[in-house]
Amino acid sequence: MTIDTSEFRKVMGRFATGVTVVTTCNGQQRQGITVNAFCSVSLDPPLVLICIEKTSLVREALRRSGFFAVNFLHAGQEDLSNCFAGNTDERHLRFCDARSHTVATGAPVLEDTLGYVDCRIVAEYPGGDHTIFLGQVEALEAREGDPLLYFRSQYLEGQPQPQPLKSLP
């Protein structure tokens, strides 16, 4: 069975995700990209994975640097998410005017987010039109707040409301 890419995107859009910005450095230049293909992999050792499109400039920066931070966006940070998703000078030259600092690896950690994991790349795998990077967590922090959620190609306002389950005939 051949899977149509637009239908695949439509079906996968039914899975609500949090929104992150993955950051790294290309020399002194900070780089970042909005990513929702992120998950934890292991507790011991603490491992996470991110998926980055092969055509992304950030992919090569990740390979060169060997590290990344995953920054968890909170509700109200749609503009930051959109900026890091765009192909603009604001993103590439000005890092979306985002304030950041470094913690363990040298990856930029964004200020005022729900939290972050700062990771050293330990493996990379092919994943179709993406590259899967496996990172070992070297530092982390969690903060209070509501997450920025993405569902059906749009940000969710407020918390999702539970829908009653339909019984099967």
ABEGO torsion letter per residue (X at the ends): XBBBAAAAAAAAAABBBBBBBBBBBBEABBBBBBBABBBBABAOBBBBBBBBBAABAAAAAAAAAGBBBBBBBBBGAAAAAAAAABBBAAAAAAGGGBBBBBAAAGBBBBBGBAEBBBBBBABBBBBEABBBBBBBBABBBBBBEBBBBBBGGBBBBEBBBBBBBBBBX
